[in-house]
């Protein structure tokens, strides 16, 4: 009986300790999500405080909205320019920093420095890069002129390729450190016996990396791909702040999140259509996540076996 009473008291304490999180989740997460779904079927805009349900009109408009699909295209271009080098370089550095034979000095300090940009606020980073690439007297332009690489100052933020590359580089610079930390953690979790067996069978350093490390990192790389894609679909702060808050030039760095903000809070104040845009982003993300999961289904990694069939 005493044990039963103690368990009941512990259960009550458990519910009490989880109650604050549950309240915060319901108020600031679950209810806004439900309200967004409801709002996407309405006609709330401007200074109105109530709205009427109009069915799928907003989604029909969204399906034929060339600006929305243009923003989706911009999002994936910038994300692709960011993620591919991010994963490649992070994997390369992770292999180097975890290699016991190299035993690089100061690798912990290097890892901390690599992760540090992730701790900076997006606003400060945007201001920093606007200053670096400023026209015509920014430091980058001054260096290009000094070394004779250009004959006159170049306006980076009037060039579509330059603007996209700057935004992609900032995203890479801010998030590559986190990718590096996760890959290093995954590499250190690989059993050393696999490498020892491969070395005994005559495998060299490259074969160990390509035949053991990379296949064993597949679950982590899949996780990074999914989370990076979700984050890419929500890319807002840097594209919004780096130029004129509308994705200039020619709206070519206007991501879906920036477009949603423009519709909701700049000019039209069409909250219901902005909610439909957010639902569209959610649906696209789910479809892509399922597609990626389908083509990268878990299979048994082909680990090096000494060349034996």
Secondary structure, 3 states (H helix, E strand, C coil): CHHHHHHHHHHHHHHHHHHHHHHHHHHHHHHHHHHHHHHHCCCCCCCCCCCCCCCCHHHHHHHCCHHHHHHHHHHHHHHHHHHHHHHHHHHHHHHHHCCCCCCCCCHHHHHHHHHHHHHCCHHHHHHHHHHHCCCCCCHHHHHHHHCCCCCCCCCHHHCHHHHHHHHHHHHHHHHHHHHHHHHHHHHHCCCHHHHHHHHHCCCCHHHHHHHHHHHHCHHHHHHHHHHHHHHHHCCCHHHHHHCCCCCCCCCCCCCHHHHHHHHHHCCCCCHHHHHHHHHHHHHHHHHHHHHHHHHCCCCCCCCCCCCCC
